[in-house]
């Protein structure tokens, strides 16, 4: 078996969920949380290690809810994403900032525990079973050569929206060989009676978007080279953030990917999943995923309880 690690980004506060720690909300028939299903699906596909990216202040609750349990079935490591985890010369200059630095910093936090190909996911997204199989197969059969050979799993937009509010999605453009050309982030996409639309000006104007459009759900596959590139580029981001948005600027993972694509240092194969995404962006989303997982369990897709 080829080695591969699953990195789970779980340091988010979950503000739109109503103040709770949404990553730790039970959704399965026996109290399982979303991460349980992602880990089970990844292990079934071949992943043999899990890295949890968390905040230090969440560590006790996190280990009680899931970490201690998962350590019994797979190799587990922890990485800590903190606001102050930046090069020393920048710490005083960002002293008033309170939040961490985004998904790029989340992956960078793993630099001491990642030595093999890895996939990255959000903690509060249910991705389905197909994605882990296809991304593991890609990571197992491709390695860096004259370029970095990365991948991502894309979803049809219509399979990733919620009835309970807006979502942010990265709209993907690919070439004829299914290689990623660009990801354009739309931060306010909503369903409405005629389909799906988005706004770039806080609702002043809206634009329809095809439900079959392929979007990124932050499910990426990388070699260890990505961590090194993210670390190398972090200071330039911080220099820019000092000028433009010192309190809230985020070092987004896709922005690092875009730079590498623009510099022709990497390719990113877009692997498409037919599965439906479920998440808990809003508290009102929870009943939908609870029902879906109950149905999947009843139909035999998952054992009950999930961990025997």
Secondary structure, DSSP 8 states (H G I E B T S, - for coil): ----EEEEE-----GGGTSS-GGG-B-STTS-BHHHHHHHHHHHHT--EEEEEE-GGGHHHHIIIIIHHHTTTSEEEEEE--TT-S-HHHHGGGTT--S---HHHHHHTTTTT--S-EEEEETTEE--SHHHHHHHHHHHH---SSSEEEEEEEEEGGGS--TTS-EEEEEEEE-TTSBEEEEEEEEEEEEETTEEEE-SSTTSS-EE--TT-EEEEEEEEE-THHHHHHHHHHHHHHHHHHHH-TTT----HHHHHHHHHHTTSEEEEEEEE-S--EE-SSGGGHHHHHHHHHHHHHTTSS-SSS--
